[in-house]
Amino acid sequence: MAFEVIIIGAGLSGLFAACLAARRGKKTLVIARGIGGTHVGAGTIDVFNGPRQALTAKGKSIDHPYSLAGLKSLQAALDQFKTLCAENGYPLHGEYGKNIALPTAAGGVRQACLVPETMIAGDLSRPESFVLAHLPGFRDFNAALAISNLNSLISSSPIFAVTLSLPHAPAHRDSYATDLARLFDLPGYRDEVIAVWKPSLEDAPKRLGLPPILGLDHSLEAKQHLESALGLELFEIPILPPSVPGMRLFNLLCDDFQNHGGQMILGPTVRGQINSGRAAVTADMNGREREYKADTLILATGGFLNGGLVAEFDGAIRESVFNLAVDAGYSGSELHSLHSRTRAAWTSEHFLGPHPFAKFGVRVNKNLQPLNADGKPIASNLRAIGSILAGADRLAEGSREGIELATAWRGIETIA
């Protein structure tokens, strides 16, 4: 079967690119070993955690993904992503160039550009006080820890906890957020929760923070149901994986892609080959191999976390599908092969500080085509997008999702 576009990878960048291509009428296939990073992310769209002037500077930095994609692509991608989510019943709040301050589960403050409806009431710039829910038996969210740290950071009214019991929590093991989210999808279960929680919340502030449990498939409905019955605003605070807000985005993108005629294959091992300047891939599903060719192939396999980049014990770094050259995105006299670097040089002394390995990735040109050692495209029909690109410390910058969306947008624009 012939395809116009094949996307390798099912993370945020790959799925967003797939939705864009399918919505433009292109016959598109997503093929991936498994799900991408959505299930470990916060479920927000983080663009940059500094001032707008610093973001503009990144957009002019040599080899930074924002420079390669262009900040106009970033703004267009954010607008399109908001539209896509709203059309699928999962609205996002926020706009390009501004950040919303949100609480973390550890009691810190994080910056996000686009925030789902289920989190927006947690905006820390609002003056109203709030409480956090202590859910007995749920060990993945410690309200006391979050409150202790938030009270030291926020000068408004003190935050405190309220104990709220959960009816019918899973027996014989700890509950996961996914367990509770599936229960909150059920209107009957929400009615039971309302009956149990309402007496404890009558004198509480009118904003209540929860771990992300407000449904997997019907989160907006669940939020509105509970808020109306309890007479307050609810907001979710992301916790450790699996990420319920991330799973919502994954499901939404998969549905939108397939509803627009896209096809998806999850599970096979994917190997790439380049012949006569053209790229193709072979999918191996339990020993059954099949080659796929397309007018355009888009590599969206992610970085080390997702298997797009692989680190060997001898110090070599390799890209896992096409064995593309990998570097740290340096330019000029600083450019050097990572294969000669020792593993000890990949990290810095500070655990939460910037690390050299964060910038490892594939070099591309303005059309996001991977380059060879001479700076020329390796294959005319190959693009690379998302976290596999070199040149950005996404964690330190708070730029991960912004880069994924902007490069996905730019990647599709180059083939439109």
ROMARGU-819020 format. One record per atom (N, C-alpha, C): residue in one letter; x, y, z. Coordinates in steps of 0.1 Angstrom, whole numbers. Layout:
BEGIN
 code    xx    yy    zz
    A     X     Y     Z
...
This chain:
BEGIN
 code    xx    yy    zz
    M     8   -12     0
    M     0     0     0
    M     9    12     0
    A     6    22    -9
    A    14    34   -10
    A     9    45    -1
    F    19    52     5
    F    16    63    14
    F    23    76     9
    E    17    87    12
    E    24   100     9
    E    33   103    20
    V    29   101    33
    V    37   104    44
    V    38    92    54
    I    49    89    58
    I    51    79    69
    I    58    85    80
    I    53    84    92
    I    59    90   104
    I    63    79   113
    I    75    79   117
    I    81    69   126
    I    82    74   140
    G    73    70   149
    G    72    75   162
    G    58    79   166
    A    54    76   178
    A    40    80   182
    A    40    88   195
    G    50    97   196
    G    49   107   207
    G    42   119   202
    L    44   130   210
    L    36   143   207
    L    40   148   193
    S    53   149   190
    S    56   154   177
    S    51   146   166
    G    53   133   167
    G    49   124   156
    G    34   124   154
    L    26   123   165
    L    12   123   163
    L     6   137   159
    F    12   148   163
    F     8   161   159
    F    11   162   144
    A    23   158   139
    A    26   159   125
    A    16   150   117
    A    13   138   123
    A     4   129   116
    A   -10   136   114
    C   -15   142   125
    C   -28   149   124
    C   -28   160   114
    L   -17   168   114
    L   -16   179   104
    L   -16   173    90
    A    -8   162    87
    A    -8   157    74
    A   -21   151    70
    A   -28   144    79
    A   -41   138    76
    A   -51   148    73
    R   -51   159    81
    R   -61   169    79
    R   -59   177    66
    R   -47   176    60
    R   -44   182    47
    R   -47   172    36
    G   -52   161    39
    G   -56   151    29
    G   -46   142    24
    K   -34   141    31
    K   -23   133    27
    K   -26   119    33
    K   -23   109    25
    K   -24    95    29
    K   -12    92    38
    T   -15    90    51
    T    -5    90    62
    T    -5    78    70
    L     7    73    73
    L     9    61    82
    L    18    65    93
    V    14    61   106
    V    22    62   117
    V    26    48   121
    I    39    46   122
    I    45    33   126
    I    55    35   137
    A    53    27   148
    A    61    29   160
    A    62    17   168
    R    74    15   175
    R    76     4   184
    R    66     4   195
    G    63    16   200
    G    53    18   211
    G    49    32   212
    I    43    35   224
    I    38    49   226
    I    50    58   229
    G    48    71   228
    G    59    80   230
    G    59    86   244
    G    64    98   245
    G    66   104   258
    G    54   110   265
    T    43   110   258
    T    31   116   264
    T    27   110   277
    H    29    97   279
    H    25    90   291
    H    34    93   303
    V    45   100   301
    V    54   104   312
    V    54   119   314
    G    48   126   305
    G    48   141   306
    G    37   146   315
    A    37   159   317
    A    27   166   326
    A    14   168   319
    G    13   167   306
    G     1   170   299
    G    -2   184   296
    T     9   193   298
    T     8   207   294
    T    17   209   283
    I    17   221   277
    I    26   224   266
    I    35   235   271
    D    48   231   274
    D    58   240   279
    D    66   245   267
    V    67   258   266
    V    74   264   255
    V    88   269   259
    F    88   277   270
    F   101   282   274
    F    98   288   288
    N   107   285   298
    N   105   290   311
    N   111   303   315
    G   116   310   305
    G   122   323   307
    G   114   334   301
    P   119   347   301
    P   111   358   295
    P   110   356   280
    R   101   364   274
    R    99   363   260
    R   112   367   252
    Q   120   376   258
    Q   132   381   251
    Q   142   369   250
    A   142   361   260
    A   151   349   260
    A   147   339   249
    L   133   337   248
    L   128   328   238
    L   132   333   224
    T   131   346   222
    T   134   352   209
    T   149   350   206
    A   157   350   216
    A   172   348   214
    A   174   333   210
    K   166   324   216
    K   168   310   212
    K   163   308   198
    G   154   316   194
    G   149   315   180
    G   159   320   170
    K   170   327   175
    K   181   332   166
    K   193   324   168
    S   193   315   178
    S   206   307   181
    S   209   297   170
    I   221   296   166
    I   225   287   156
    I   222   272   160
    D   215   265   152
    D   213   251   154
    D   203   248   165
    H   197   257   172
    H   187   254   182
    H   174   251   174
    P   167   240   178
    P   154   237   171
    P   145   248   168
    Y   144   258   178
    Y   135   269   175
    Y   140   278   164
    S   153   279   162
    S   158   286   151
    S   156   279   138
    L   157   266   138
    L   156   258   126
    L   141   258   121
    A   132   256   131
    A   118   256   127
    A   112   270   125
    G   118   280   132
    G   113   294   132
    G   102   296   142
    L   103   308   148
    L    93   311   159
    L    79   313   153
    K    78   317   140
    K    65   317   134
    K    58   304   133
    S    67   293   131
    S    61   280   131
    S    57   276   145
    L    64   280   155
    L    60   278   169
    L    46   284   172
    Q    44   296   168
    Q    31   303   171
    Q    20   296   163
    A    23   293   150
    A    12   286   142
    A     9   272   148
    A    19   265   153
    A    17   252   158
    A     9   253   171
    L    12   262   179
    L     4   264   192
    L   -11   267   189
    D   -13   276   179
    D   -27   279   175
    D   -34   267   170
    Q   -27   259   161
    Q   -34   248   155
    Q   -36   237   165
    F   -27   235   175
    F   -29   225   185
    F   -40   229   194
    K   -42   241   198
    K   -53   246   206
    K   -66   243   198
    T   -66   246   186
    T   -78   244   178
    T   -82   229   177
    L   -72   221   175
    L   -74   206   174
    L   -79   201   187
    C   -74   205   198
    C   -78   200   211
    C   -93   205   214
    A   -96   218   211
    A  -109   223   213
    A  -119   215   205
    E  -116   212   192
    E  -125   205   184
    E  -128   191   189
    N  -119   186   197
    N  -120   172   203
    N  -125   173   217
    G  -130   184   222
    G  -136   185   235
    G  -127   186   246
    Y  -114   190   244
    Y  -104   191   255
    Y   -97   204   253
    P  -104   215   257
    P   -98   228   255
    P   -85   231   263
    L   -76   239   257
    L   -64   243   264
    L   -65   258   265
    H   -59   263   276
    H   -58   278   279
    H   -44   282   278
    G   -42   295   274
    G   -29   301   273
    G   -27   306   259
    E   -15   313   257
    E   -12   319   244
    E     3   320   243
    Y     8   321   231
    Y    22   322   228
    Y    28   335   235
    G    39   333   241
    G    47   344   247
    G    43   347   261
    K    34   339   267
    K    30   341   281
    K    30   327   288
    N    34   327   301
    N    34   315   308
    N    24   315   320
    I    19   304   323
    I    10   302   335
    I    17   295   345
    A    17   300   357
    A    24   294   369
    A    15   284   375
    L    20   271   376
    L    12   260   382
    L    20   254   393
    P    12   248   403
    P    19   241   414
    P    23   227   409
    T    34   222   415
    T    38   208   412
    T    35   200   424
    A    35   187   422
    A    32   177   433
    A    42   178   445
    A    54   183   442
    A    64   185   453
    A    63   198   459
    G    54   207   455
    G    52   220   461
    G    61   230   454
    G    65   228   442
    G    73   238   435
    G    63   245   425
    V    69   254   417
    V    62   262   407
    V    68   259   394
    R    59   255   384
    R    64   253   370
    R    56   262   361
    Q    63   265   350
    Q    57   274   340
    Q    52   266   327
    A    40   269   323
    A    35   262   311
    A    28   273   302
    C    29   270   289
    C    23   280   280
    C     8   276   277
    L     5   264   275
    L    -8   259   272
    L   -12   249   283
    V   -24   251   289
    V   -28   243   301
    V   -42   238   299
    P   -44   225   301
    P   -58   220   299
    P   -68   225   309
    E   -80   225   305
    E   -91   230   314
    E   -91   224   328
    T   -86   211   329
    T   -86   205   342
    T   -76   210   351
    M   -66   218   346
    M   -56   224   355
    M   -56   239   357
    I   -64   246   348
    I   -63   261   347
    I   -66   268   360
    A   -75   262   368
    A   -79   268   381
    A   -68   268   391
    G   -57   261   388
    G   -45   261   397
    G   -36   272   395
    D   -39   281   386
    D   -30   293   382
    D   -26   300   395
    L   -13   300   398
    L    -9   306   411
    L    -9   321   411
    S   -11   327   399
    S   -12   342   399
    S   -26   347   405
    R   -35   338   406
    R   -48   342   411
    R   -47   344   426
    P   -54   354   432
    P   -53   357   446
    P   -61   348   455
    E   -71   341   450
    E   -79   333   459
    E   -71   321   465
    S   -74   318   478
    S   -67   307   484
    S   -73   294   479
    F   -66   283   482
    F   -71   270   478
    F   -66   260   488
    V   -72   248   487
    V   -68   236   495
    V   -64   225   486
    L   -56   216   492
    L   -52   204   484
    L   -58   192   491
    A   -62   182   483
    A   -69   170   488
    A   -59   160   493
    H   -61   155   505
    H   -54   143   510
    H   -64   131   508
    L   -60   122   499
    L   -68   111   496
    L   -62    98   503
    P   -68    94   514
    P   -63    83   521
    P   -62    70   512
    G   -50    64   513
    G   -48    52   505
    G   -42    54   491
    F   -41    67   488
    F   -35    71   475
    F   -21    76   478
    R   -11    69   475
    R     3    72   479
    R    11    80   469
    D     5    83   457
    D    13    90   447
    D    11   105   448
    F     4   110   458
    F     3   124   460
    F     3   127   474
    N    13   135   479
    N    14   138   493
    N    11   153   495
    A    -2   155   499
    A    -7   169   500
    A     1   177   510
    A     5   170   521
    A    13   177   532
    A    26   182   527
    L    33   174   519
    L    46   178   513
    L    44   190   504
    A    34   189   495
    A    32   200   485
    A    28   213   493
    I    20   212   503
    I    16   224   511
    I    27   230   518
    S    36   222   524
    S    47   227   532
    S    56   236   523
    N    59   231   511
    N    68   238   502
    N    61   250   495
    L    48   249   491
    L    41   260   485
    L    39   271   495
    N    36   269   507
    N    35   279   517
    N    47   288   519
    S    59   282   516
    S    71   289   517
    S    74   298   505
    L    67   295   494
    L    69   302   481
    L    59   312   478
    I    47   310   483
    I    35   319   480
    I    32   328   492
    S    30   340   489
    S    28   350   500
    S    13   352   502
    S     4   346   495
    S   -10   348   497
    S   -15   340   509
    S   -28   337   510
    S   -33   330   521
    S   -27   316   522
    P   -25   312   535
    P   -19   298   537
    P   -28   287   530
    I   -21   277   525
    I   -27   266   519
    I   -28   255   530
    F   -39   247   530
    F   -40   236   539
    F   -46   224   532
    A   -46   213   539
    A   -51   200   533
    A   -65   197   538
    V   -73   190   530
    V   -86   185   535
    V   -86   170   531
    T   -90   162   541
    T   -90   148   539
    T  -104   144   532
    L  -102   137   520
    L  -114   133   512
    L  -113   119   509
    S  -122   111   514
    S  -121    96   512
    S  -127    93   498
    L  -122    82   493
    L  -126    77   479
    L  -134    65   481
    P  -146    65   476
    P  -154    52   476
    P  -149    42   467
    H  -149    29   471
    H  -145    18   463
    H  -131    19   456
    A  -122    23   464
    A  -108    23   459
    A  -104     8   457
    P   -95     6   447
    P   -90    -8   444
    P   -85   -15   457
    A   -89   -27   459
    A   -85   -35   471
    A   -72   -42   468
    H   -65   -46   479
    H   -53   -55   478
    H   -41   -49   471
    R   -41   -36   468
    R   -30   -30   462
    R   -32   -15   462
    D   -21    -7   460
    D   -22     7   459
    D   -30    12   447
    S   -37    22   448
    S   -44    28   437
    S   -35    36   428
    Y   -37    35   415
    Y   -30    44   406
    Y   -39    55   401
    A   -33    65   396
    A   -42    76   390
    A   -51    71   379
    T   -46    62   371
    T   -54    56   360
    T   -66    49   366
    D   -65    41   377
    D   -76    35   383
    D   -87    45   387
    L   -83    55   394
    L   -93    65   398
    L   -99    73   387
    A   -90    76   377
    A   -96    83   365
    A  -107    75   358
    R  -105    63   357
    R  -115    54   351
    R  -128    54   359
    L  -127    55   372
    L  -139    55   381
    L  -146    69   379
    F  -138    80   378
    F  -144    93   377
    F  -150    95   363
    D  -147    87   354
    D  -154    88   341
    D  -169    84   343
    L  -173    77   354
    L  -186    72   356
    L  -195    81   363
    P  -206    86   358
    P  -214    96   365
    P  -219    90   378
    G  -222    77   379
    G  -227    72   392
    G  -216    72   403
    Y  -204    70   399
    Y  -193    71   409
    Y  -191    85   413
    R  -192    94   404
    R  -190   108   408
    R  -201   113   418
    D  -213   107   416
    D  -224   110   426
    D  -221   105   440
    E  -214    93   440
    E  -210    88   453
    E  -199    97   459
    V  -190   102   451
    V  -179   110   456
    V  -185   123   461
    I  -194   129   454
    I  -201   142   459
    I  -207   140   472
    A  -214   129   474
    A  -221   127   487
    A  -210   126   499
    V  -199   120   496
    V  -189   118   506
    V  -181   131   509
    W  -178   138   498
    W  -169   150   499
    W  -176   162   504
    K  -189   164   500
    K  -196   177   502
    K  -195   182   517
    P  -198   173   527
    P  -197   178   541
    P  -184   184   545
    S  -173   178   539
    S  -159   182   543
    S  -155   195   536
    L  -162   199   526
    L  -158   210   518
    L  -167   223   520
    E  -177   222   528
    E  -186   233   530
    E  -180   246   534
    D  -170   245   543
    D  -163   257   548
    D  -149   259   542
    A  -146   251   532
    A  -133   252   526
    A  -132   263   516
    P  -120   268   512
    P  -119   277   501
    P  -124   271   488
    K  -128   280   479
    K  -135   275   467
    K  -126   271   456
    R  -114   267   459
    R  -105   261   449
    R   -99   248   455
    L  -100   237   449
    L   -95   224   454
    L   -86   218   444
    G   -74   215   449
    G   -64   208   441
    G   -64   193   443
    L   -63   186   432
    L   -64   171   433
    L   -52   165   424
    P   -48   153   427
    P   -40   146   417
    P   -48   144   404
    P   -42   141   393
    P   -50   140   380
    P   -58   128   379
    I   -70   129   384
    I   -79   117   385
    I   -93   120   379
    L   -94   131   372
    L  -108   135   368
    L  -112   129   354
    G  -110   116   353
    G  -114   109   341
    G  -104   108   330
    L  -104    97   323
    L   -96    95   311
    L  -103   100   299
    D  -115    96   297
    D  -123    98   285
    D  -133   110   286
    H  -136   113   298
    H  -147   123   301
    H  -143   133   311
    S  -130   138   310
    S  -125   147   321
    S  -132   160   322
    L  -136   166   311
    L  -142   179   312
    L  -156   177   318
    E  -163   167   314
    E  -176   164   319
    E  -175   161   334
    A  -165   153   338
    A  -163   150   353
    A  -160   163   361
    K  -152   172   355
    K  -149   184   362
    K  -161   193   364
    Q  -169   194   354
    Q  -181   203   354
    Q  -191   197   364
    H  -193   184   363
    H  -202   177   372
    H  -199   179   387
    L  -186   177   390
    L  -182   179   404
    L  -182   193   409
    E  -178   202   400
    E  -178   216   404
    E  -192   221   407
    S  -201   218   398
    S  -215   222   400
    S  -221   217   413
    A  -218   204   416
    A  -224   198   428
    A  -218   203   440
    L  -204   205   440
    L  -197   209   452
    L  -196   224   454
    G  -199   232   444
    G  -199   246   445
    G  -185   252   446
    L  -175   246   439
    L  -161   251   439
    L  -154   248   426
    E  -142   253   425
    E  -134   250   413
    E  -124   239   416
    L  -122   230   407
    L  -112   219   408
    L  -101   221   399
    F   -89   217   403
    F   -77   217   394
    F   -69   205   397
    E   -63   200   387
    E   -54   188   388
    E   -39   193   389
    I   -31   185   396
    I   -17   187   397
    I   -10   174   392
    P    -2   175   382
    P     4   163   376
    P    13   156   386
    I    14   143   386
    I    22   135   395
    I    31   125   386
    L    37   116   393
    L    45   106   386
    L    38    98   376
    P    45    93   366
    P    38    84   356
    P    32    72   362
    P    22    66   355
    P    17    70   342
    P     8    83   343
    S    10    92   333
    S     4   105   333
    S   -10   104   327
    V   -20   107   335
    V   -34   107   330
    V   -36   118   320
    P   -31   131   323
    P   -33   142   313
    P   -25   139   300
    G   -13   132   301
    G    -6   128   289
    G   -14   118   281
    M   -20   108   288
    M   -27    98   281
    M   -39   104   274
    R   -45   114   280
    R   -57   121   273
    R   -52   127   260
    L   -41   133   260
    L   -36   139   248
    L   -32   128   237
    F   -26   118   242
    F   -23   107   233
    F   -36   101   226
    N   -46    98   234
    N   -58    93   229
    N   -65   103   220
    L   -65   115   223
    L   -71   126   215
    L   -64   126   201
    L   -51   127   201
    L   -44   128   188
    L   -46   115   180
    C   -45   104   186
    C   -48    91   179
    C   -61    91   172
    D   -71    95   180
    D   -85    95   175
    D   -86   105   163
    D   -81   117   165
    D   -82   128   155
    D   -75   123   142
    F   -63   117   143
    F   -56   112   132
    F   -64   102   124
    Q   -69    92   131
    Q   -76    81   125
    Q   -90    86   119
    N   -96    95   126
    N  -108   101   121
    N  -107   108   108
    H   -95   113   105
    H   -92   120    93
    H   -85   110    83
    G   -86    97    85
    G   -82    88    75
    G   -68    82    77
    G   -61    86    87
    G   -48    81    90
    G   -48    66    95
    Q   -37    60    92
    Q   -35    46    97
    Q   -23    45   106
    M   -24    36   116
    M   -14    35   126
    M   -11    20   129
    I     2    17   130
    I     7     4   134
    I    17     6   146
    L    13     0   157
    L    21     0   169
    L    26   -14   172
    G    39   -15   175
    G    45   -28   179
    G    57   -32   172
    P    58   -30   159
    P    70   -35   152
    P    83   -28   155
    T    94   -36   153
    T   107   -29   153
    T   109   -23   139
    V   114   -11   139
    V   115    -4   126
    V   130    -2   123
    R   134    -5   110
    R   147    -3   106
    R   146     5    93
    G   156    15    92
    G   156    23    80
    G   167    20    71
    Q   165    23    58
    Q   176    22    48
    Q   175    33    39
    I   187    37    34
    I   188    48    24
    I   195    44    12
    N   188    44     1
    N   194    40   -12
    N   192    51   -23
    S   203    54   -29
    S   202    65   -40
    S   196    77   -35
    G   199    81   -22
    G   193    94   -17
    G   179    94   -13
    R   173    82   -12
    R   159    81    -8
    R   158    71     4
    A   149    75    14
    A   148    67    26
    A   135    58    25
    A   136    46    31
    A   125    37    33
    A   127    30    46
    V   116    23    51
    V   117    16    63
    V   112     2    62
    T   117    -7    70
    T   112   -20    71
    T   107   -23    85
    A    95   -28    86
    A    89   -31    99
    A    89   -46   101
    D    94   -50   113
    D    96   -64   117
    D    86   -67   128
    M    75   -74   125
    M    65   -78   135
    M    66   -93   138
    N    74   -96   148
    N    76  -110   152
    N    81  -119   140
    G    91  -113   134
    G    97  -121   123
    G    91  -119   109
    R    80  -112   108
    R    74  -109    95
    R    77   -95    91
    E    85   -94    81
    E    90   -81    77
    E    82   -75    65
    R    81   -62    65
    R    74   -56    54
    R    81   -42    52
    E    84   -39    39
    E    90   -26    36
    E    79   -16    33
    Y    82    -3    38
    Y    73     8    35
    Y    80    19    29
    K    75    24    18
    K    80    36    11
    K    70    47    11
    A    75    59    10
    A    66    71     9
    A    73    82     3
    D    65    92    -2
    D    70   104    -7
    D    79   111     4
    T    74   111    16
    T    81   117    28
    T    81   107    40
    L    93   106    46
    L    94    99    58
    L    98   109    69
    I    91   108    81
    I    94   118    91
    I    98   110   104
    L   111   112   108
    L   116   105   120
    L   112   113   132
    A   104   107   141
    A   100   113   153
    A   101   103   165
    T   112    97   166
    T   114    87   176
    T   119    91   190
    G   121   104   192
    G   125   109   205
    G   140   108   208
    G   144   111   220
    G   157   110   224
    G   160    97   232
    F   169    98   242
    F   173    87   249
    F   162    80   256
    L   153    88   262
    L   142    82   270
    L   133    74   262
    N   131    77   249
    N   122    70   241
    N   128    60   231
    G   141    59   231
    G   148    50   222
    G   152    55   209
    G   150    68   206
    G   154    74   193
    G   170    75   193
    L   176    77   205
    L   190    77   206
    L   194    66   215
    V   205    59   212
    V   210    48   221
    V   224    51   224
    A   228    49   237
    A   241    51   242
    A   248    38   244
    E   260    36   238
    E   267    23   240
    E   277    25   251
    F   282    14   257
    F   291    15   268
    F   305    19   264
    D   308    18   251
    D   321    23   246
    D   322    38   243
    G   311    45   246
    G   310    59   244
    G   304    63   231
    A   300    54   223
    A   293    57   210
    A   279    60   212
    I   274    70   205
    I   259    73   205
    I   254    70   191
    R   243    64   190
    R   237    61   177
    R   222    64   176
    E   218    68   165
    E   204    70   162
    E   198    56   158
    S   187    53   163
    S   183    39   163
    S   176    33   151
    V   172    42   142
    V   165    37   130
    V   173    37   117
    F   179    48   114
    F   187    50   102
    F   202    50   105
    N   206    49   118
    N   220    51   122
    N   226    64   117
    L   218    75   119
    L   223    88   115
    L   233    93   124
    A   242   102   119
    A   252   108   127
    A   246   116   139
    V   252   115   150
    V   247   122   162
    V   257   132   168
    D   253   144   171
    D   262   153   177
    D   254   162   187
    A   261   171   193
    A   254   180   204
    A   249   193   198
    G   249   194   185
    G   244   207   180
    G   253   218   180
    Y   266   216   183
    Y   276   227   182
    Y   279   231   168
    S   285   242   166
    S   288   246   152
    S   302   251   151
    G   307   253   139
    G   320   258   137
    G   331   250   143
    S   341   256   150
    S   352   249   156
    S   348   240   167
    E   336   243   173
    E   332   235   185
    E   327   221   181
    L   323   219   168
    L   317   207   164
    L   327   196   165
    H   323   185   172
    H   332   174   173
    H   324   161   175
    S   330   150   172
    S   323   137   172
    S   321   133   187
    L   309   129   190
    L   306   124   203
    L   311   109   205
    H   315   103   195
    H   320    89   196
    H   333    88   203
    S   340   100   204
    S   353   100   210
    S   352   104   225
    R   340   108   229
    R   338   113   243
    R   336   102   252
    T   341   103   264
    T   338    93   274
    T   324    95   280
    R   318    85   286
    R   305    86   292
    R   305    96   304
    A   316    97   311
    A   317   106   322
    A   315   121   317
    A   318   123   305
    A   317   137   300
    A   303   141   296
    W   294   131   296
    W   280   134   292
    W   272   141   303
    T   277   141   315
    T   269   147   326
    T   277   157   334
    S   270   166   341
    S   277   175   350
    S   276   171   364
    E   282   178   373
    E   283   174   387
    E   269   176   394
    H   261   184   389
    H   248   187   396
    H   237   180   389
    F   230   172   397
    F   219   163   392
    F   209   171   384
    L   204   182   390
    L   194   190   383
    L   200   201   375
    G   213   202   373
    G   219   212   364
    G   219   208   350
    P   224   217   341
    P   225   213   327
    P   235   202   324
    H   231   193   315
    H   240   182   312
    H   243   182   297
    P   256   179   293
    P   259   179   279
    P   250   169   271
    F   247   158   277
    F   239   148   269
    F   225   153   265
    A   220   164   272
    A   207   169   269
    A   207   175   255
    K   218   179   249
    K   219   185   236
    K   222   175   225
    F   225   163   229
    F   228   153   218
    F   216   151   209
    G   219   149   197
    G   208   146   187
    G   213   146   173
    V   203   147   164
    V   206   147   149
    V   206   161   144
    R   216   164   136
    R   217   177   129
    R   208   177   117
    V   201   188   115
    V   192   190   104
    V   194   204    98
    N   189   206    86
    N   189   220    80
    N   175   226    83
    K   173   238    76
    K   160   245    78
    K   148   237    73
    N   150   228    65
    N   139   219    61
    N   138   207    69
    L   145   206    80
    L   146   195    90
    L   150   182    83
    Q   159   183    73
    Q   164   171    67
    Q   177   168    74
    P   179   156    79
    P   191   151    85
    P   203   153    76
    L   215   157    81
    L   227   161    73
    L   238   151    75
    N   246   149    65
    N   258   141    66
    N   270   150    71
    A   282   144    72
    A   293   151    77
    A   297   163    69
    D   293   164    56
    D   295   175    47
    D   284   186    48
    G   274   184    56
    G   264   193    58
    G   253   193    47
    K   252   181    40
    K   242   179    29
    K   232   169    34
    P   219   171    29
    P   209   161    32
    P   213   147    29
    I   210   138    38
    I   213   124    36
    I   203   117    27
    A   190   122    28
    A   180   116    19
    A   170   127    16
    S   166   129     4
    S   158   140     0
    S   144   139     6
    N   139   127     9
    N   126   125    14
    N   125   123    29
    L   136   125    36
    L   136   122    51
    L   136   135    59
    R   128   136    69
    R   128   147    79
    R   130   142    93
    A   134   150   102
    A   135   146   116
    A   129   157   124
    I   121   154   134
    I   114   163   142
    I   114   159   157
    G   111   169   166
    G   109   166   180
    G   122   164   188
    S   122   155   198
    S   132   154   207
    S   145   147   202
    I   145   142   190
    I   157   136   184
    I   166   147   179
    L   162   159   178
    L   170   170   172
    L   180   175   182
    A   192   178   177
    A   203   183   186
    A   201   198   189
    G   208   202   200
    G   209   217   202
    G   201   223   213
    A   193   215   220
    A   185   221   231
    A   185   213   243
    D   186   220   255
    D   185   213   268
    D   170   216   272
    R   162   206   267
    R   147   208   269
    R   142   210   283
    L   149   202   292
    L   145   202   306
    L   148   216   312
    A   161   220   310
    A   165   233   316
    A   157   244   310
    E   154   244   297
    E   147   255   291
    E   132   255   293
    G   127   243   297
    G   112   241   297
    G   107   242   283
    S   113   236   273
    S   110   238   259
    S   105   226   252
    R   104   215   259
    R   102   202   253
    R    90   202   243
    E    78   205   248
    E    66   203   240
    E    66   214   229
    G    71   226   232
    G    72   236   222
    G    80   232   210
    I    91   226   213
    I   100   221   202
    I    93   210   194
    E    86   201   201
    E    79   190   194
    E    68   196   185
    L    61   205   190
    L    50   210   181
    L    55   219   170
    A    65   228   173
    A    70   237   162
    A    77   229   151
    T    85   219   155
    T    92   211   144
    T    82   202   137
    A    72   197   143
    A    62   189   136
    A    55   198   126
    W    51   210   130
    W    45   219   121
    W    54   222   109
    R    66   226   112
    R    76   229   101
    R    78   217    92
    G    79   205    98
    G    81   194    90
    G    70   191    80
    I    58   193    84
    I    47   192    74
    I    47   203    64
    E    50   215    69
    E    50   227    59
    E    60   225    48
    T    71   218    51
    T    82   216    41
    T    77   207    30
    I    67   199    32
    I    62   189    22
    I    48   193    17
    A    42   204    21
    A    29   208    17
    A    29   211     2
